[in-house]
Amino acid sequence: MGNIVYITRRETFAAAHRLFKPELSDEENFKMFGKCSNPNWHGHNYTLEVVAAGEVNPETGFVLDIQKLKEVIRENVISKVDHKNLNIDTDFMKGLNPTSENITIAIWDQLKNKIPDGKLYSVKLYETENNFFEYKGE
């Protein structure tokens, strides 16, 4: 195996969500999830980092065309989450409690078979400047 290079594409999106379990009362949800269980939703300005890995193609000098990576991320993720309610508007979040952990895994699942060259290495989701979540398909 040759030299592996890791390429990161950063995108941002704004989305609302509510952490809750439908079988619990509002009081029980608040006890479990705190203010993140506000019945009227709350939102974040997320930063998403998608890392692809692979060997450099000697013909192009690229692991992959980063413009194509951008298009894949925007088509399969950003267009479905930006300025949306993750609980009700986002098809790939249906039936999931939209914790940042679950969002990160769901984004991975949206991208894992769509990277044009190389392979998906990791998905990192920044919920705030202090809180981020990373998934590597493990």
Disulfide bonds with the S-S distance in Angstrom:
none
